[in-house]
Each structure stands twice: as C-alpha cells, then as structure tokens.
C-alpha cells in the first residue's frame, strides 16, 4: 500500500487490529466494532458514533463472519478519507457522516449482492446501486454523497490497498447524475416580512412578561423539593391552575427568549447551542456583545470567534434564559453551556450527558410549543430567522405600529448595522429580499394602493399609462407580471428610508442627486436637500408625519438660534418640508 500524500502516513497501517486505530479524531473508548468520533460540542453525541457490526436479527452467523472483510475495507477507506490528503474532509463530524455512508454502501454490496470483495464490483453493479438510490427517494444532496463514496473507492484505492477497478464518474458527471437520482430537497421557508415582524413582536412580549411565570416556576420547584410527587396538587391549590399549564408557558417563554436572540443576531443554530454561560454574563457588562463560536464556515477545529451585539431586548431575553437554566446548572456535567434543558423535562435518551443540553430535537420541540401557542401557522426553524434577519433592514420602515420591533430597529447604532454585512451567509439573502420589496412597492403604486409622489411620480405615472394601454382593467396578476419584467429588464431596486424611497435602476443611478462620481448614488451623501429635489426620490402618505417632525425641528432652530447661517438653513429646511407635505393635502 502506498502512503504518499498522507496527512499522518505513519498511522495508516493496512493491518486492521481488533482495537480501533489510534487517530486524533477517534475517541479512546472506540473499539473495532464501534467508533466514537471526537465530539465538537455543538452536535448530539449520537452523530459521532458509528457501529460497524450490522443488526444480527436477520443475518446468518456465516454471513456476519464474511462481513468482517468488508468491515475492514470500509474502515480503511474511512481512514484514507481523513488522512490521505486527497479529500477536503477535516472535521470529525463530517467524517462520521461519511463513515455511515461508506458502511451503507459496503453493506449493500455484500448483503444484497453477495459480493465478497470490493474488487468484484462491476459497472453493472454500480448501475443497479443507482436504481437503489432512486428507489430510496433520498435528496439530491444525499445521493451526491453516496456517489462521491463510489468515486472515493477508486480514488483512494492505493492508500487503502484495494478498491474499485474503474472510476465510476468522471469530472462533471457527479452533480447531474445525483440530481437525476435524488429528489429535490425542500428549501428553507422564508417567513414573509410582516409575518416575521409580528412573530418578533409576540416573542418580545413573551419575554417582557416572563416574570410572573418565572416566579411560579420557582414556587413549583420549591414545592417539588418539599412535597415530592404531591407537588402538583399543592401547586394547583396555590395558583388555581395545573402544573401542565405552567410547563407549557415556561416552554413558550424559553423558546421566545431563544427566538429573540436568534432573530436579533442572525446566529446559527449550532452557535446558539454551544453559547457559554460565562460569555452571557460578560455580555451584561461589556458593551452588550455576546461572544460565541461559529464552526460551519471556520474550517478549524476550534471554530471562529463571533461577536453578536445585543440591544436591550436581547439582553432581557438572555436574562430570562439564565433564570430558566439556573436550576439545572448546578447539576450539569458542563455548567458552562448556556442552553440547558428545563428543570421539569425528562432527560431520557441515547446519551445521558447529551440530554442535559438543548440539542436540535429539544430546540425544535420548544419551538413547536411556541408556534402552537401563538398560532404561527407552520413549523419554525432557526435558519428561517437568519433569512428573516437579512430583510429587517430592508423592511424596517414598513413595520407600522409594531412597537417592540420599531424600538429595536430605531435605537441601535452602527455596531448593529455592521453585522448585516459582516456575515456573508446572511448578506446573500438581501438581493432576493430587495427584489421582493421592490416588486411590492411597484405593485402597490400601480394598483393605486399607495400614492407615490415626489421626483419619481412622473415615472410611476408613465408605467401606469403603459399598463392601461395593454389592459382595460388593472388586476393584481397583470401588474405582477408587468413588474417582474420591469425589474428584470431595468434592474430596478427600491431602497426604503424613513423619509421616502430611492428608486434606482441601471439608467437612473447617474441621476441621483447624492452621487459624487456622476455614475452611482452615494448614500453617505444622502440628505433632505438632495432627496427632496431628486428625480429618483418618492414619498408616500405614511411618511408625511416624518416630514412634519422635520419641519417642526427646523422651525424650532429658526426661532431659538442667533446664528444667521443656521437660521437661513432652517428656513430652507422648513420650505423643503412644507413642499413635501403640500403634496398630500388632499390626503389629509
């Protein structure tokens, strides 16, 4: 066996011992039949365990004995996947996933087709295996992993000592083949903007009103210590409600606090589940910044340090989480983990240590309790909140009377804005949301639901005339098709602001009054003087109140200031504001 190019070539030995091989990514409690990969702290422990011996319920002893040769081959292949230097696998969690697929493929070759060695596999067998993948109706991504394993059986043959005698799929074939064999995976659902704002408003209310239920929980746990199994009767006598109502409300509050943190920070699920207690405590005293670690894109074993700024609503949610988890913290084997199981939940499962913490299953369960309580309509999952986070800045001026969200969006500073562009995974959703927002503004204007005035009004009127030339009655579907073509052809983008909208397109950018290069708009140079006279600026009735406040501010300066320049500037400001306000006199 050749070992050229191995990351740790001195460890890769063709002789498989009865014990598990000695690698940094395998736990010391592994043996020849059960490999326990090194856990990363943010995934459930069961994800790191691979059992090489199949279930013996329907397998003859003779077949199980012959499986040993396939098991040895499969284990060598897994070692080569990590150690050969010919793959990009570098994390134990990834390798554990590959190991399960390697085991699955090898078991299929042996137990289904009675092949005794990898060298017996032919192209005909590969074709039959493809049929098996198609019949399983797995996702295209899962199918791609399975096909990739087949290629590795050829690619790593020299490092393993044996393998396929041919390359199943040449360059460019894997992806198309996987798409034909697998089914398309479901894309993460996007929460509509106003639906997300409503959700956030409700969870913030749950967090703000948590004190009553935190008190009841403390009383319940005191009664449990004093009366044991009879605590429920005593609790009902004390509060006139069953403990089940308490448990339900506490789950809702816990979920609401976690949703608040995820919604206001765009934190990934795995980053949230491994947050540290000590970092949460520091966040109260150090500029309200929550330190974490992100593993998915870090390409390192320790992860990449993240800094998530929290507004006061986030800090409040963090305090609620600490209150809910303080009871279990004294019992937890790792009290540094922030998100612990609730004190009344059963901690049964495959691994007692894992059940102490909020893993994916527990998180989904309490999210379901939350959405049932607020009648959300569908299952809520953490990644939906990352997508929703990306659009909050886009839709921030359309939130109406949602008091809690408005308070969050308007009182934060540049630190909060920076995280919208510092996280590329979040930022990638913005163009999609900007396009959706642009379409909505145009559709409302063309259907007469929103009267856009200002410099862009002639443009809007022109498009309305074009639509009327094509149809007698302007209907939503007609407008939707027209707007889609408009955006696609001219690359339109409507950017919302507190005082109005900026209508930009490929041909209108150079006309922006804020432009400093005569080609593109410069939003850092945006001010009321430029906007009020800009052909790309539009304003609607809901924003008149903003201009009235601006006018009143200018008047106050005009009356109180003794500086001639400031007085002159204020008078001009009043005149600009009055001009905008006058456009909507018929609306009043």
Secondary structure as GFF3:
##gff-version 3
##sequence-region A 1 588
A	DSSP	beta_strand	34	36	.	.	.	ID=ss1
A	DSSP	three_ten_helix	45	48	.	.	.	ID=ss2
A	DSSP	beta_strand	49	51	.	.	.	ID=ss3
A	DSSP	three_ten_helix	56	58	.	.	.	ID=ss4
A	DSSP	alpha_helix	61	83	.	.	.	ID=ss5
A	DSSP	alpha_helix	92	107	.	.	.	ID=ss6
A	DSSP	pi_helix	108	112	.	.	.	ID=ss7
A	DSSP	three_ten_helix	118	120	.	.	.	ID=ss8
A	DSSP	alpha_helix	123	136	.	.	.	ID=ss9
A	DSSP	alpha_helix	140	155	.	.	.	ID=ss10
A	DSSP	alpha_helix	157	160	.	.	.	ID=ss11
A	DSSP	alpha_helix	174	181	.	.	.	ID=ss12
A	DSSP	alpha_helix	193	208	.	.	.	ID=ss13
A	DSSP	alpha_helix	211	227	.	.	.	ID=ss14
A	DSSP	three_ten_helix	228	230	.	.	.	ID=ss15
A	DSSP	alpha_helix	231	239	.	.	.	ID=ss16
A	DSSP	alpha_helix	243	265	.	.	.	ID=ss17
A	DSSP	alpha_helix	269	273	.	.	.	ID=ss18
A	DSSP	alpha_helix	277	283	.	.	.	ID=ss19
A	DSSP	beta_strand	289	294	.	.	.	ID=ss20
A	DSSP	beta_strand	304	309	.	.	.	ID=ss21
A	DSSP	alpha_helix	312	329	.	.	.	ID=ss22
A	DSSP	three_ten_helix	354	356	.	.	.	ID=ss23
A	DSSP	alpha_helix	360	374	.	.	.	ID=ss24
A	DSSP	alpha_helix	382	392	.	.	.	ID=ss25
A	DSSP	three_ten_helix	396	398	.	.	.	ID=ss26
A	DSSP	alpha_helix	403	411	.	.	.	ID=ss27
A	DSSP	alpha_helix	414	422	.	.	.	ID=ss28
A	DSSP	alpha_helix	424	427	.	.	.	ID=ss29
A	DSSP	alpha_helix	430	446	.	.	.	ID=ss30
A	DSSP	alpha_helix	457	470	.	.	.	ID=ss31
A	DSSP	alpha_helix	476	490	.	.	.	ID=ss32
A	DSSP	beta_strand	493	496	.	.	.	ID=ss33
A	DSSP	beta_strand	501	504	.	.	.	ID=ss34
A	DSSP	three_ten_helix	509	511	.	.	.	ID=ss35
A	DSSP	three_ten_helix	523	525	.	.	.	ID=ss36
A	DSSP	alpha_helix	528	532	.	.	.	ID=ss37
A	DSSP	beta_strand	537	538	.	.	.	ID=ss38
A	DSSP	three_ten_helix	541	543	.	.	.	ID=ss39
A	DSSP	alpha_helix	544	560	.	.	.	ID=ss40
A	DSSP	alpha_helix	564	582	.	.	.	ID=ss41
###
